[in-house]
């Protein structure tokens, strides 16, 4: 699934290692290439 940058989305699962919970609203800030060529990582900004 490709999302457009700066799109606001709700998380569909908990990410406790980042203090994020299912349903939190986040904005997609950037795609970061994975160092081994796997799926790109994403940079998110949490809406408080």
N, C-alpha and C positions, 0 to 999 in steps of 0.2 A: 504494500500500500504506500503510495507516494502522497504526502501531504504538502501543501504549499507553505512556504516560510511565513511566519508571523500569523499563522492560523491558530485560533484558540481551540483547544480540545480538552475533553475530560478523560482522565486516565481510566483504563478498564481493569487495572489490577494494582495491588499495593506494591510499592518499591521502598520497603522499610530502610534499606541501606542509604536512601536519599531523603528520608523522612517525608515521603509522598504516599498518599493513600488513594485507593480507588475512589473516583469521583472528583478528585482535586482538579481544578482548572489550571491548565498550563498553556503557554504559548511556545510554539516551535520556533526557535531562534536560528538554528544552523544544523546542517548535516556535516558530519566529520568522517572522512574516510577511515575505515578500520585498518590498522597497521598491517594485518595479514591478508587483506583483500576480502574479508568476510563482509556481511551486511554493514552498511554505514551506521555510525552511531549518531545520536541526535543530542542537541543542546536545547534544554527546556528552561523556561522561566515560569516559576509558580506565581499565580495570581493570589495575593493575600487579601 
